[in-house]
Amino acid sequence: MSFHPDPTKTNHKPVPPVTRAKASTQKSKGKQLASLLIIWLVVAGSVFVWYGKKQTDPMNQVEAFEEAAAQKDGKAMAALLTPAVKEMKITDDTGQQLVDYLNENPDVKEEMVKLFKEQAVTKRTADIPEEHPQLILKKGEKKWFFFDTYQYEVQPYYANIHVNFKGTAITLDGKSYGTTKEDEAVIKAGPFAPGAYMLVADYKGEYGKEKTEMTIDFYESLSAEASFYVEMTGNGVAVTSNRPEAILYVNGESTGKTIREMRKYGPVKRDGSVKLSAVYDYPFGSGNAEPVQVKDQEKIHFDIHPDRQDVYEGLRKTIVDHTYEWIQAFENQDTSYLTHVQDDDYFARQRGYYNELSSEGKQWTGSFNYLRFDLDSLVISEENGITYASVDAEVNITGRAYSASSYEGDYIDDSSDFWTYGLKYDETAENWYIVNTTKIDGLSGSNIETTR
């Protein structure tokens, strides 16, 4: 006998209504939690994006740059820098040199900050500026996988060191860059961060031994490569002169350089085959120093004085012109004719002569006959860059004093006076001027020259 269940009957108990309501509530809470989770994720993501962008905003780097410069904090500045090439070192000293440079050149700092702010806004951070190419604001590695970071990339500099002597060892920033194998060689060194570095050149060769040091500064260069010149003098000789602008001559040939520029001439053989001299061009003529044979001297001084003939010609012309003016001034009783004199006592003396004539009711007229110059009496001196000279001369004039009313008077034929004329050269006016006159008894020299 088989058993068939009655489909109208069941062994399951009916679900109470309360149990079904509870399940519905739990399902609703799950949806709410999911919604809250989504909202939280959106908010958290937004905060993450906001915070990430804020932390990596390039303007932060600009502000940090300004702060480090303002506080003169080299260490903080160095932390903002990264080398453009891995061979270049960035140290705290690099940062300190940068902040020192910016504070010494506030206009440069202002221009750099302005450029960095423009780059931060436009995000065009890879452009190298023409005026201040030492730093560029550039994108770095990603932060938290999503956000761009920014840093100041320090551009490399290279030094082309020109050395005139073979056998010169070059050290720059404590690193050896080798020894020159020939004269007029070029050694390339780098890369360097912008800043000042000590260059040491050590020469050992046929002209002896010599060591020189110089500071090179890349901040002053706008080019990625800068040239520096090392002039070794070897077994040279120092040169000085009372006229530093004089040109140095070697065996009669001009070096084209002044004593001031040269300072030390060399290398030079010391077997007596080399003679040094100097020539200075005065506005009124030349000046020469006696040639000196180079032997064992460490220093040669050139005492340069004007050429006597050049000075004499200037004095002679001035005194002759003055004599003609003196005649005009006496005839007109007016010192304004005397354009070659700078001596108040002389003017006062002339006015005294005019007053004496006028008080007697007389006039005077005259004519120039000759001047005789005693060249042996010529004396030349220099003081504080001014050239002075004096010379004795005989002045012969024919003159006639006459009554202003009757025109009658006495002739004085071939009247001579003897004077020592003192003159100085005015470089601004480019003229000699009489600054004093002293009456003397006569000419004592044997070298006499006459001008008529």
Secondary structure, 3 states (H helix, E strand, C coil): CCCCCCCCCCCCCCCCHHHHHHHHHHHHHHHHHHHHHHHHHHHHHHHHHHHHHHHHCHHHHHHHHHHHHHHCCHHHHHHCEEECCCCCCCCHHHHHHHHHHHHHCHHHHHHHHHHHHHHHHHCCCCCCCCCCCCEEEEEEEEECCCEEEEEEEECCEEEEEEECCCCEEEEECCEEEEECCCCCEEEEEEEECCCEEEEEEEEEECCEEEEEEEEEEHHHCCCCEEEEEECCCCCCEEEEECCCCCEEEECCEEEEEEHHHHCEECCCCCCCCCEEEEEEEECCEEEECCCEECCCCCEEEECCEECHHHHHHHHHHHHHHHHHHHHHHHHHCCHHHCCCECCHHHHHHHHHHHHHHHHCCEEEEEEEEEEEEEEEEEEEEEECCEEEEEEEEEEEEEEEEEECCCCCEEEEEEEEEEEEEEEEEECCCCEEEEEEEEECCCCCCCCEEEEC
